[in-house]
Amino acid sequence: TAGRRHPPLKKQLHTVLGRLGIDVIGATPMRAMYQPIRPQEITAWWGKSGRTGPWVAIDDRDLTHEIGGAALQGHFVRTHPAAGLTPANADKAIRILRGRSST
């Protein structure tokens, strides 16, 4: 999310996720904005994290059509900027994390 570039928004996000019992385990590097390379940032960070298992990227940009986007197939949930994370988006993310969705 672009909110990671704004400390007050980042703090708010961490607070809300923490209340839901969701730990933030890190953040991808912040390269130049508006370049279509977000999938590369995500997959590079995941690769360096040493973590394994299911993962999901959630964004309001159509990252699957950006450079490196093919690597997000089966790991991506697209939101709408005006709606944010809807219950349907959250359900899809949960299915991905539980290994029940390949789209």
Secondary structure, 3 states (H helix, E strand, C coil): CHHHHCHHHHHHHHHHHHHCCCCCCCCCCCCCCCCCCHHHHHHHHHHHHCCCCCCCEEECCCHHHCCCHHHHCCCEEECECCCECCHHHHHHHHHHHCCCCCC
